[in-house]
């Protein structure tokens, strides 16, 4: 925080009264004052008294003080006015409002975390990114990963604090509260970091939150942003990863955009096109005509790479029984799952149906 910001406001306060106005820091050092002779003095006892009553005005040595608290609700600075009478209290409150507003404006303009949040939320023009990055001495071309942590069921306000403890380097890593349920982590990474390493970081976040706060989370990971301007795209990809995973991989809690596969394409299709596709694939009978046992058999067949022997072993049925079931599916749908091309079409159709069902329940 630049003391010149306080000084510019203090100078203006001189015009409303002949009282002395100023600002002290947590050590009691006078960092700004209408009386230049007081600047640099250290009032440690005054700082202790203010710190012990940060929510209220306090008087000390014929001066009235009011704390200016930071984001952690701790005393960072205190404004003071000479005198301990009612008029001094009024002037001190007025000075507090002006100086606190100036502090908030300065931090919003210059704070690195706010800068990163504005980028990922698309609240800053691309041209301004370069200008602001230069002002904040921010590396523009360092590789960064974006993680979106979504709390499931219930949220805990301490999530941001726990994640901040995991990523203590405030110059390179940023933990950003998006809303009540979502927190974004923007982490600077080394070149050539693999997907597996990113997923390990995500797992670590998930397990830490589960152990410390007893909350369930899902984590979406965007593609690596090689430049600051790519952070917004990576954040949107992390959002998409969670949404697609919610449809096609309900058992997974870590979703990487790069590994979404065909589900990502289906998720972007119009529902009318999906319905047309299903009607063309299942000309004989609707996919809804298949019972749960049949669908379970189909999914097991896909899980075992269309291997009849392995699937029958996993289902604890005779090989001929499985072949009979596959023949039954062929008669119902016209698709022979033992043929690779037919199996691909059927797999996509199942995913499309799952997508349409998820849209209906929204």
Steps between C-alpha positions, in 0.01 A plus 500: 500500500651833394508766773461764230138384459430585864694825479291627207183453706657640818594821318136551404384441859710798608246721323199390708646567845801635686529164679799277435426189293727206432549127451707249700594145402495187719831599662362842594714681242339820367506434126295804398399819682381858446773601744824409325694521826317192633570287195733211583427505873421164657207461740521133592263527799236665284529218245455238774187669628353532151584136424318378810183692402509491121121530469464816708642849527760541772661802659863518598724792592230756409446349158210295356584190295298267276646184346498430126477121471617284211351195327580278798314733738826599670615852571730615220491877548322748726385853427526758778375849577635730771269537800287260701169691493181433304614718211822297473296181477294646216807620312672164556200313356499730198872447446456124541235485225716699258821307570336156503338570162837613364663180630233276344527680167878469501493128583238424238708681244835353592438173682644205305224262609228739380691537174504121445129474590415773249688305232330164557157667529556697177465830687805663340575593142779299333705814439475600866643165610844597371487845660386373841745209493784746448378717790487198731829350373303194395658240269271477197638189331548259792304172470206480742238239580142587596310277742133553580397349834122459536360409840223239483206484739607777736769766499744624763637853510831361628565332163689805373719507814583128476593526132702819567699302756579241234627766259681757717695671219276806454721634220450198274193306619151646549197363684190686384149479640256494206171450682355310796582159350797560266863585565761537225869428547739649245841338549822583321664176391827383355527447123404155368283405800296190412127442535572239766687757711212747473253231604719419803473866607122482456480180705707663773255793516201268506641283779615796711155661489337167580728434799505851646149627426305179433368631171463324167638668190544450129795657320515613139836560332543719191779475245827669594497874430834602351409871520292715733242568228431122479394472866136586420482217244660256744249599770208443260649160413514408869131595527419288195697207644282501813175531302593225253625277779170547683327345198735228376735419792286529811735279701804718437588798719798626293424604143768620258377687191761325284361157596129564439512332161181466299289612796627854444372496141160357594457759775531778242236356263146642476241266655297488176803362315550238774136390476528466120815290543327259742199460274727416206712251695209316663261459211353172632448585866580792727804472726250527787370154409818345646460386861754568777650149486563535128656846543722363779616220269575751223704724731700201627565395141640846424707504821667176391587625151234291319660180625226234534699259717623766743155661527326167571757431770439839664122450479528144639301361206576236237650626176201373304266693732680823418493420127123442529458839669704671228284335232190625683642855498570466127138401433366789709729774367644375174853549640745215555726609784761242399569715193726792582313759288163400649647511850629856447158618380328333796748649750448849363123447504510404870696815577260716297205350689672570831561859389135551404385354833724743688352791305148388585572495875641856510 
